[in-house]
Protein backbone atom coordinates (compact mmCIF):
# COMPACT_ATOMS: atom_id res chain seq x y z
CA UNK A 1 0.00 0.00 0.00
CA UNK A 2 2.74 2.47 0.97
CA UNK A 3 4.55 1.88 -2.33
CA UNK A 4 1.66 3.62 -4.14
CA UNK A 5 2.70 6.81 -2.31
CA UNK A 6 6.38 6.46 -3.20
CA UNK A 7 7.73 9.14 -5.61
CA UNK A 8 8.78 8.06 -9.09
CA UNK A 9 11.95 9.16 -10.88
CA UNK A 10 9.85 10.49 -13.79
CA UNK A 11 8.20 13.05 -11.46
CA UNK A 12 11.37 15.12 -11.19
CA UNK A 13 13.20 17.36 -13.69
CA UNK A 14 14.54 15.24 -16.54
CA UNK A 15 16.45 17.83 -18.58
CA UNK A 16 19.02 20.48 -17.71
CA UNK A 17 16.62 23.21 -18.89
CA UNK A 18 13.85 21.93 -16.59
CA UNK A 19 16.32 21.69 -13.71
CA UNK A 20 17.34 25.35 -14.13
CA UNK A 21 13.68 26.42 -14.44
CA UNK A 22 12.79 24.51 -11.28
CA UNK A 23 15.69 26.08 -9.38
CA UNK A 24 14.62 29.62 -10.37
CA UNK A 25 11.01 28.82 -9.43
CA UNK A 26 12.14 27.38 -6.09
CA UNK A 27 14.32 30.43 -5.38
CA UNK A 28 11.41 32.78 -6.18
CA UNK A 29 9.03 30.86 -3.92
CA UNK A 30 11.60 30.79 -1.10
CA UNK A 31 11.93 34.58 -1.27
CA UNK A 32 8.14 34.87 -0.94
CA UNK A 33 7.98 32.17 1.73
CA UNK A 34 10.68 33.60 4.03
CA UNK A 35 8.65 36.47 5.56
CA UNK A 36 5.47 34.38 5.59
CA UNK A 37 7.14 31.51 7.45
CA UNK A 38 8.62 33.94 9.98
CA UNK A 39 5.33 35.81 10.35
CA UNK A 40 3.15 32.76 10.86
CA UNK A 41 5.69 31.30 13.28
CA UNK A 42 5.46 34.45 15.42
CA UNK A 43 1.68 34.80 15.05
CA UNK A 44 1.08 31.21 16.15
CA UNK A 45 2.60 32.02 19.55
CA UNK A 46 5.74 29.97 18.87
CA UNK A 47 8.71 31.66 17.17
CA UNK A 48 10.20 32.78 13.87
CA UNK A 49 12.51 29.75 14.03
CA UNK A 50 9.50 27.41 14.35
CA UNK A 51 7.98 28.93 11.21
CA UNK A 52 11.22 28.48 9.26
CA UNK A 53 11.69 24.89 10.46
CA UNK A 54 8.14 24.09 9.35
CA UNK A 55 8.66 25.61 5.90
CA UNK A 56 11.91 23.68 5.44
CA UNK A 57 10.91 20.22 6.73
CA UNK A 58 7.28 20.21 5.61
CA UNK A 59 8.17 21.90 2.32
CA UNK A 60 10.74 19.20 1.55
CA UNK A 61 8.73 16.13 2.60
CA UNK A 62 5.41 17.20 1.07
CA UNK A 63 7.22 17.97 -2.20
CA UNK A 64 8.66 14.45 -2.29
CA UNK A 65 5.72 12.39 -1.03
CA UNK A 66 2.67 14.56 -1.83
CA UNK A 67 0.26 14.13 -4.71
CA UNK A 68 0.82 17.46 -6.48
CA UNK A 69 3.92 18.38 -8.45
CA UNK A 70 3.32 22.10 -7.81
CA UNK A 71 2.38 22.10 -4.12
CA UNK A 72 4.43 24.25 -1.72
CA UNK A 73 3.80 23.47 1.95
CA UNK A 74 4.59 25.18 5.22
CA UNK A 75 2.99 27.23 8.00
CA UNK A 76 -0.18 29.08 6.98
CA UNK A 77 -2.47 31.72 8.43
CA UNK A 78 -5.31 29.24 8.76
CA UNK A 79 -3.19 26.86 10.82
CA UNK A 80 -2.04 29.61 13.18
CA UNK A 81 -5.66 30.33 14.08
CA UNK A 82 -6.05 26.81 15.53
CA UNK A 83 -2.59 26.79 17.10
CA UNK A 84 -2.91 30.10 19.00
CA UNK A 85 -5.35 28.83 21.69
CA UNK A 86 -3.46 25.52 21.98
CA UNK A 87 -0.13 27.27 22.58
CA UNK A 88 -1.83 29.70 24.99
CA UNK A 89 -3.39 26.91 27.10
CA UNK A 90 -0.79 24.12 26.89
CA UNK A 91 2.40 25.86 25.78
CA UNK A 92 4.69 25.17 22.82
CA UNK A 93 5.74 21.89 24.50
CA UNK A 94 2.37 20.41 23.46
CA UNK A 95 3.04 20.90 19.73
CA UNK A 96 5.13 17.72 19.11
CA UNK A 97 2.37 15.46 20.51
CA UNK A 98 -0.31 17.49 18.75
CA UNK A 99 1.52 17.35 15.42
CA UNK A 100 2.20 13.62 15.82
CA UNK A 101 -1.50 12.88 16.34
CA UNK A 102 -2.68 15.24 13.59
CA UNK A 103 -0.09 13.92 11.14
CA UNK A 104 -1.11 10.31 11.76
CA UNK A 105 -4.77 11.26 11.24
CA UNK A 106 -4.01 12.89 7.87
CA UNK A 107 -1.90 9.89 6.82
CA UNK A 108 -4.84 7.63 7.76
CA UNK A 109 -7.17 9.77 5.61
CA UNK A 110 -4.87 9.16 2.66
CA UNK A 111 -4.54 5.42 3.30
CA UNK A 112 -8.33 5.02 3.61
CA UNK A 113 -8.83 7.06 0.42
CA UNK A 114 -10.83 9.95 1.90
CA UNK A 115 -9.12 12.47 -0.38
CA UNK A 116 -11.74 12.36 -3.14
CA UNK A 117 -14.54 12.94 -0.59
CA UNK A 118 -12.82 15.92 1.09
CA UNK A 119 -11.99 17.33 -2.35
CA UNK A 120 -15.73 17.81 -3.09
CA UNK A 121 -16.23 20.79 -0.75
CA UNK A 122 -18.19 23.45 -2.76
CA UNK A 123 -16.11 26.33 -4.14
CA UNK A 124 -18.37 28.94 -2.53
CA UNK A 125 -17.71 27.46 0.90
CA UNK A 126 -13.98 27.46 0.15
CA UNK A 127 -14.13 31.11 -0.93
CA UNK A 128 -16.05 32.14 2.20
CA UNK A 129 -13.58 30.17 4.30
CA UNK A 130 -10.68 31.93 2.55
CA UNK A 131 -12.25 35.36 3.12
CA UNK A 132 -12.61 34.51 6.81
CA UNK A 133 -8.94 33.50 7.01
CA UNK A 134 -7.86 36.76 5.34
CA UNK A 135 -9.85 38.77 7.89
CA UNK A 136 -8.37 36.78 10.79
CA UNK A 137 -4.80 37.23 9.51
CA UNK A 138 -5.40 41.00 9.27
CA UNK A 139 -6.81 41.16 12.80
CA UNK A 140 -3.84 39.18 14.15
CA UNK A 141 -1.40 41.82 12.85
CA UNK A 142 -2.92 44.78 14.74
CA UNK A 143 -0.74 44.41 17.91
CA UNK A 144 2.48 44.13 15.86
CA UNK A 145 1.43 46.98 13.56
CA UNK A 146 0.68 49.26 16.51
CA UNK A 147 3.82 48.17 18.35
CA UNK A 148 1.99 47.37 21.59
CA UNK A 149 1.16 44.29 23.68
CA UNK A 150 -1.77 42.12 22.62
CA UNK A 151 -5.11 42.93 24.18
CA UNK A 152 -7.08 40.35 26.16
CA UNK A 153 -9.40 37.89 24.43
CA UNK A 154 -9.75 34.40 22.99
CA UNK A 155 -10.91 35.24 19.45
CA UNK A 156 -8.90 37.32 17.00
CA UNK A 157 -11.59 40.00 16.71
CA UNK A 158 -11.74 40.37 20.52
CA UNK A 159 -7.95 40.61 20.79
CA UNK A 160 -7.86 43.21 18.00
CA UNK A 161 -10.65 45.29 19.59
CA UNK A 162 -9.06 45.22 23.05
CA UNK A 163 -5.67 46.07 21.54
CA UNK A 164 -7.18 49.15 19.89
CA UNK A 165 -8.80 50.16 23.19
CA UNK A 166 -5.48 49.73 25.02
CA UNK A 167 -3.74 51.79 22.33
CA UNK A 168 -6.20 54.65 22.83
CA UNK A 169 -5.05 54.88 26.47
CA UNK A 170 -1.37 53.94 26.21
CA UNK A 171 -0.70 55.73 22.92
CA UNK A 172 0.42 54.45 19.53
CA UNK A 173 3.92 53.53 18.44
CA UNK A 174 4.13 55.79 15.39
CA UNK A 175 7.45 54.28 14.32
CA UNK A 176 5.80 50.87 13.97
CA UNK A 177 2.82 52.32 12.10
CA UNK A 178 5.10 54.19 9.68
CA UNK A 179 7.16 51.03 9.13
CA UNK A 180 4.00 49.08 8.26
CA UNK A 181 2.84 51.81 5.88
CA UNK A 182 6.18 52.02 4.04
CA UNK A 183 6.29 48.20 3.79
CA UNK A 184 2.83 48.12 2.17
CA UNK A 185 3.67 50.94 -0.26
CA UNK A 186 6.85 49.20 -1.45
CA UNK A 187 5.18 45.77 -1.66
CA UNK A 188 2.33 46.97 -3.88
CA UNK A 189 4.23 49.55 -5.97
CA UNK A 190 7.27 47.37 -6.74
CA UNK A 191 5.72 45.33 -9.63
CA UNK A 192 4.92 48.50 -11.63
CA UNK A 193 8.24 50.12 -10.72
CA UNK A 194 10.30 47.06 -11.71
CA UNK A 195 8.57 46.87 -15.11
CA UNK A 196 9.24 50.58 -15.71
CA UNK A 197 12.95 50.26 -15.00
CA UNK A 198 13.10 47.21 -17.27
CA UNK A 199 13.96 44.40 -14.86
CA UNK A 200 13.79 41.17 -16.85
CA UNK A 201 13.77 38.83 -13.86
CA UNK A 202 10.81 39.18 -11.52
CA UNK A 203 11.78 39.79 -7.89
CA UNK A 204 8.83 39.54 -5.45
CA UNK A 205 7.70 42.85 -3.97
CA UNK A 206 7.48 41.29 -0.51
CA UNK A 207 11.21 40.51 -0.54
CA UNK A 208 12.13 44.00 -1.78
CA UNK A 209 9.95 45.55 0.95
CA UNK A 210 11.50 43.26 3.57
CA UNK A 211 15.03 44.15 2.49
CA UNK A 212 14.62 47.91 1.98
CA UNK A 213 12.56 48.64 5.09
CA UNK A 214 14.87 46.56 7.30
CA UNK A 215 17.84 48.53 5.95
CA UNK A 216 16.00 51.83 6.54
CA UNK A 217 15.19 50.90 10.13
CA UNK A 218 18.85 49.98 10.78
CA UNK A 219 20.22 53.05 8.96
CA UNK A 220 18.10 55.49 10.97
CA UNK A 221 18.37 53.49 14.23
CA UNK A 222 14.59 53.37 14.58
CA UNK A 223 13.69 51.84 17.94
CA UNK A 224 11.17 49.10 17.11
CA UNK A 225 11.03 45.39 17.93
CA UNK A 226 12.79 42.83 15.72
CA UNK A 227 12.06 39.12 15.36
CA UNK A 228 15.07 38.29 17.54
CA UNK A 229 17.61 35.51 17.59
CA UNK A 230 17.20 32.50 15.31
CA UNK A 231 19.22 29.54 16.64
CA UNK A 232 21.45 27.81 14.10
CA UNK A 233 20.75 24.42 15.65
CA UNK A 234 17.48 24.09 13.74
CA UNK A 235 15.56 20.84 13.59
CA UNK A 236 16.39 19.42 17.03
CA UNK A 237 14.21 16.45 17.93
CA UNK A 238 11.46 17.37 20.42
CA UNK A 239 10.16 14.43 22.45
CA UNK A 240 6.32 14.40 22.50
CA UNK A 241 4.72 14.89 25.93
CA UNK A 242 1.47 12.98 26.26
CA UNK A 243 0.30 14.41 29.60
CA UNK A 244 -2.66 16.18 27.97
CA UNK A 245 -3.39 13.51 25.37
CA UNK A 246 -7.18 13.51 25.84
CA UNK A 247 -7.41 17.31 25.84
CA UNK A 248 -5.30 17.52 22.67
CA UNK A 249 -7.35 14.95 20.76
CA UNK A 250 -10.00 17.40 19.52
CA UNK A 251 -7.49 20.13 18.49
CA UNK A 252 -5.50 17.41 16.68
CA UNK A 253 -8.64 16.38 14.76
CA UNK A 254 -9.34 20.03 13.83
CA UNK A 255 -5.74 20.43 12.65
CA UNK A 256 -5.94 17.22 10.61
CA UNK A 257 -9.18 18.32 8.93
CA UNK A 258 -7.78 21.76 8.19
CA UNK A 259 -4.53 20.34 6.81
CA UNK A 260 -6.50 18.00 4.56
CA UNK A 261 -8.96 20.60 3.25
CA UNK A 262 -6.47 23.45 2.76
CA UNK A 263 -3.88 21.21 1.09
CA UNK A 264 -6.38 19.68 -1.34
CA UNK A 265 -7.76 23.13 -2.13
CA UNK A 266 -4.25 24.42 -2.83
CA UNK A 267 -3.53 21.47 -5.12
CA UNK A 268 -6.82 22.08 -6.99
CA UNK A 269 -5.90 25.74 -7.47
CA UNK A 270 -2.44 24.74 -8.75
CA UNK A 271 -3.87 22.38 -11.38
CA UNK A 272 -6.33 25.07 -12.46
CA UNK A 273 -3.60 27.71 -12.82
CA UNK A 274 -1.28 25.33 -14.68
CA UNK A 275 -4.07 23.98 -16.93
CA UNK A 276 -2.69 20.60 -15.94
CA UNK A 277 -4.08 17.63 -17.87
CA UNK A 278 -2.82 15.16 -15.27
CA UNK A 279 -4.64 16.07 -12.05
CA UNK A 280 -3.08 15.72 -8.62
CA UNK A 281 -3.62 12.57 -6.54
CA UNK A 282 -5.71 13.56 -3.47
CA UNK A 283 -4.99 10.48 -1.34
CA UNK A 284 -1.27 10.65 -2.00
CA UNK A 285 -1.38 14.38 -1.19
CA UNK A 286 -2.92 13.58 2.21
CA UNK A 287 -0.21 11.01 2.90
CA UNK A 288 2.53 13.53 2.08
CA UNK A 289 0.95 16.33 4.12
CA UNK A 290 0.45 14.04 7.10
CA UNK A 291 4.09 12.98 6.97
CA UNK A 292 5.16 16.63 6.66
CA UNK A 293 3.10 17.74 9.69
CA UNK A 294 4.32 14.82 11.78
CA UNK A 295 8.01 15.41 11.02
CA UNK A 296 7.92 19.23 11.27
CA UNK A 297 6.17 19.10 14.65
CA UNK A 298 8.66 16.59 16.07
CA UNK A 299 11.67 18.69 15.06
CA UNK A 300 10.84 22.12 16.46
CA UNK A 301 8.24 23.21 13.92
CA UNK A 302 4.45 23.00 13.85
CA UNK A 303 1.64 21.44 11.78
CA UNK A 304 1.72 22.45 8.12
CA UNK A 305 -0.55 22.52 5.09
CA UNK A 306 -0.31 23.23 1.40
CA UNK A 307 -0.02 27.02 1.01
CA UNK A 308 -2.18 28.50 -1.74
CA UNK A 309 -0.24 31.76 -2.19
CA UNK A 310 3.19 30.08 -2.34
CA UNK A 311 1.89 27.29 -4.58
CA UNK A 312 0.42 29.89 -6.96
CA UNK A 313 3.81 31.66 -7.12
CA UNK A 314 5.42 28.30 -7.91
CA UNK A 315 3.07 27.70 -10.84
CA UNK A 316 3.45 31.25 -12.16
CA UNK A 317 7.24 30.86 -11.93
CA UNK A 318 6.93 28.00 -14.46
CA UNK A 319 7.83 25.14 -12.11
CA UNK A 320 8.26 21.94 -14.11
CA UNK A 321 8.39 19.31 -11.39
CA UNK A 322 8.49 18.59 -7.65
CA UNK A 323 12.10 19.74 -7.57
CA UNK A 324 10.96 23.39 -7.53
CA UNK A 325 9.38 22.87 -4.10
CA UNK A 326 12.43 20.90 -2.96
CA UNK A 327 14.71 23.79 -4.02
CA UNK A 328 12.41 26.20 -2.11
CA UNK A 329 13.07 24.20 1.08
CA UNK A 330 16.83 24.07 0.44
CA UNK A 331 17.05 27.85 -0.14
CA UNK A 332 15.12 28.47 3.11
CA UNK A 333 17.58 26.17 4.90
CA UNK A 334 20.40 28.37 3.58
CA UNK A 335 18.64 31.48 4.95
CA UNK A 336 18.15 29.80 8.33
CA UNK A 337 21.71 28.50 8.73
CA UNK A 338 23.90 31.01 6.92
CA UNK A 339 21.90 34.24 7.04
CA UNK A 340 20.36 33.79 10.52
CA UNK A 341 22.05 36.91 12.02
CA UNK A 342 20.63 39.04 9.19
CA UNK A 343 17.17 37.48 9.40
CA UNK A 344 17.07 38.18 13.16
CA UNK A 345 17.27 41.94 12.45
CA UNK A 346 13.96 42.05 10.54
CA UNK A 347 11.47 44.33 12.37
CA UNK A 348 8.23 42.65 13.44
CA UNK A 349 6.34 45.66 12.01
CA UNK A 350 7.69 44.74 8.55
CA UNK A 351 6.35 41.20 8.98
CA UNK A 352 2.98 42.66 10.07
CA UNK A 353 2.91 44.86 6.96
CA UNK A 354 3.71 41.95 4.66
CA UNK A 355 1.03 39.75 6.24
CA UNK A 356 -1.52 42.57 5.93
CA UNK A 357 -0.61 42.78 2.25
CA UNK A 358 -0.89 39.01 1.91
CA UNK A 359 -4.34 38.98 3.52
CA UNK A 360 -5.49 41.68 1.07
CA UNK A 361 -4.26 39.54 -1.83
CA UNK A 362 -6.04 36.48 -0.39
CA UNK A 363 -9.22 38.51 0.02
CA UNK A 364 -9.05 39.63 -3.64
CA UNK A 365 -11.86 42.26 -3.54
CA UNK A 366 -12.51 42.09 -7.32
CA UNK A 367 -13.04 38.31 -7.28
CA UNK A 368 -15.07 38.62 -4.07
CA UNK A 369 -17.49 41.12 -5.62
CA UNK A 370 -17.92 38.88 -8.66
CA UNK A 371 -18.77 35.94 -6.41
CA UNK A 372 -21.32 38.00 -4.47
CA UNK A 373 -23.04 38.95 -7.74
CA UNK A 374 -23.78 35.32 -8.66
CA UNK A 375 -26.83 33.44 -7.33
CA UNK A 376 -28.34 34.20 -3.93
CA UNK A 377 -27.44 30.69 -2.76
CA UNK A 378 -23.75 31.22 -3.52
CA UNK A 379 -23.68 34.76 -2.08
CA UNK A 380 -25.42 33.79 1.19
CA UNK A 381 -23.22 30.71 1.59
CA UNK A 382 -20.05 32.76 1.08
CA UNK A 383 -21.03 35.49 3.56
CA UNK A 384 -22.26 33.11 6.28
CA UNK A 385 -19.17 30.89 5.92
CA UNK A 386 -16.85 33.91 6.21
CA UNK A 387 -18.65 35.32 9.28
CA UNK A 388 -18.80 31.89 10.98
CA UNK A 389 -15.09 31.35 10.33
CA UNK A 390 -14.18 34.65 12.01
CA UNK A 391 -16.71 34.60 14.87
CA UNK A 392 -16.73 30.87 15.79
CA UNK A 393 -13.71 29.05 14.30
CA UNK A 394 -12.38 27.63 11.05
CA UNK A 395 -13.74 24.10 11.25
CA UNK A 396 -17.21 25.14 12.40
CA UNK A 397 -17.18 27.87 9.76
CA UNK A 398 -16.61 25.32 7.03
CA UNK A 399 -19.12 22.84 8.52
CA UNK A 400 -21.81 25.54 8.71
CA UNK A 401 -21.01 26.62 5.15
CA UNK A 402 -21.30 23.08 3.75
CA UNK A 403 -24.56 22.40 5.61
CA UNK A 404 -26.06 25.74 4.54
CA UNK A 405 -25.03 25.22 0.91
CA UNK A 406 -26.68 21.78 0.86
CA UNK A 407 -29.92 23.13 2.41
CA UNK A 408 -30.14 26.20 0.16
CA UNK A 409 -29.30 24.20 -2.96
CA UNK A 410 -31.98 21.64 -2.09
CA UNK A 411 -34.70 24.25 -1.55
CA UNK A 412 -33.70 26.34 -4.57
CA UNK A 413 -34.27 23.28 -6.80
CA UNK A 414 -37.61 22.47 -5.17
CA UNK A 415 -40.60 23.56 -7.33
CA UNK A 416 -42.84 26.22 -5.80
CA UNK A 417 -46.25 24.98 -4.53
CA UNK A 418 -47.87 28.43 -4.71
Number of C-alpha atoms within 10 A of each C-alpha: 6 8 6 10 20 14 16 10 8 8 14 18 19 12 9 9 11 18 18 15 20 27 21 20 24 29 22 23 29 30 22 22 27 23 24 28 28 26 27 28 26 19 23 28 18 23 23 27 27 28 30 33 30 32 34 31 30 33 31 25 22 32 31 23 23 33 26 29 28 30 33 38 33 33 33 29 26 25 23 26 22 19 23 19 16 21 17 13 9 13 13 20 15 21 28 27 24 31 30 22 23 30 31 19 23 31 26 16 22 24 18 10 16 16 22 13 10 17 18 11 18 14 13 22 28 21 22 29 27 23 26 28 25 26 21 24 26 21 20 25 24 25 21 23 25 24 22 19 12 20 19 14 13 11 18 24 17 15 19 22 17 17 20 20 13 17 19 10 8 10 13 16 16 13 17 25 20 16 25 26 17 15 28 23 14 20 21 15 12 18 15 10 13 16 12 9 8 8 11 8 9 11 15 18 24 27 20 17 24 23 15 14 21 23 15 12 18 15 9 8 9 14 12 16 16 16 20 17 15 21 14 13 9 17 21 11 14 16 15 16 13 13 10 12 14 9 12 20 15 13 19 26 18 17 30 28 18 22 27 29 22 24 27 32 21 24 29 19 19 27 20 14 13 15 10 11 8 8 15 20 18 27 29 26 29 34 28 29 36 35 26 34 37 29 25 34 31 22 19 26 36 33 33 37 35 31 25 23 20 25 24 22 22 29 24 14 19 17 26 23 23 26 25 35 33 22 24 31 31 20 20 26 20 12 18 24 14 12 14 18 16 13 23 19 18 23 26 26 30 33 30 32 31 27 25 24 21 21 22 16 12 21 19 13 12 8 11 16 11 10 16 17 10 10 9 12 18 21 20 19 25 27 20 20 31 27 18 21 26 23 17 11 18 26 19 16 22 24 16 18 29 19 13 19 22 15 12 16 13 10 11 12 8 9 7 7 4 3
